[in-house]
Amino acid sequence: EDMAKNFSKYPKKWGLKKPDTNIDHRRVPNLRVFFAKFGKSKSIETKPELYVPGDIVTWDLPGNLTHIGIVVNRKSADGKRYLIVHNIGGGQVLEDCLFKFTITGHYQYQK
């Protein structure tokens, strides 16, 4: 909905003239704009205590790929970080990967 009303505010990485309802809701750069606008942007420092269950995190992966995950209420084996649930192509996984890649966004969102 917001993208249809405010298309000019979203990234122009794909050469489109209007929203593509088939994919836009899955593109991390679009999600970053949405969460920054309708949620709360939080620090991207690498301090585990700043990341709490329910937070949304975005990363840059090798190969200029973007990725997104959700912080969950289970801790890493060493008890220092919350785990992340994400889907990197093989289905949903629960993993200790919060600081594995470069964090580009950190958001809190409540509808």
N, C-alpha and C positions, 0 to 999 in steps of 0.2 A: 504494500500500500504506500509506504513512505517513498519508496523508490519511484513509483509511478508519478507521485506528486512532485518529487524533488530530484529528478534524474540527474540534473546538473551537479548535484552535491556528491554524487557517487563516482568512483574511479572510472576512468575512460580507457582502461587497459585492453578492452576487447573490441574496440571499434564499432560499438553499437550506437544506434540513434535513439533507441528506446529500450526499456527493460526487457529482459528475456526471462519470462516466468518459469521456464524449464530449468534454469541453472543459477540465476542471480542469488537466490536465497542460500546457495551452497558455496558461493565464492567468498573466501576469507576477507579480501579487501572490502567487499560490500558489507560483510558482517561487522567489520571494525568500525565503519562509518555509522552503522545502525546502533551498535552498542555504545559508542561514544555519544551519540545524539540522545538516545532514550534510556541509557543506563548511567553508570558512574564509572569514569575512567580512574584507574588506580595506578599506583607506582609499578614500574617494571624493573625495579631493583632486584638483585638476586639475593633477597633475604627471605628465607622460607616462612617466617612468621607473618609476612604480608599477604600470603596466599591462603585463603580459607575456603572451606567447602561451599560450593555454589559459584565460586568465581569462574570466569571464563578467561582463558589465556590463548593468545595467538603467538605463533612463532614463524620465523623464516628458517626453512630447511635448506640443506645443500641442494644445489641445482636451481636456485631462485624459486623454490616452491614455498607456498604458504600453508599453514596448518592451524587447527584450532582444537582445543580440548576443554574439559570441565574438571575443576578441582573437586575431589570427592572426600568423604569423611573417613577414609582409611589411610593409615600412615605407612611410610616407607619402612623397610626392614630395620633401618637404624633409628626409626622414630623421629627423624628430623624434618621430614616433609610430608605433606599430604600427597596422595597418589592422584594421577590424572586418568580420566576415561577419555578415550579418543578412538578414531577410526582412521587408520592410515592406509586403508585399502583392503585389508583382509578381515574386516569386521571389527566390532568394538573390542578394545583391550583395556585393561586396567594396568597402569605402568608407572614406575618411578622415573618420569621423564621431564619433570618441571623445568630443570635447568640444563637439559640435554642439548637444546638448540637456542638460538638467539630469540629472546622474547621481544615481540613487537607491540603487544597490547595486553592489557589486564583490566578486566571489567567486572562490575557487579550489575546484575540486571534482575529486576523484579517487575512482572507485568502488573 
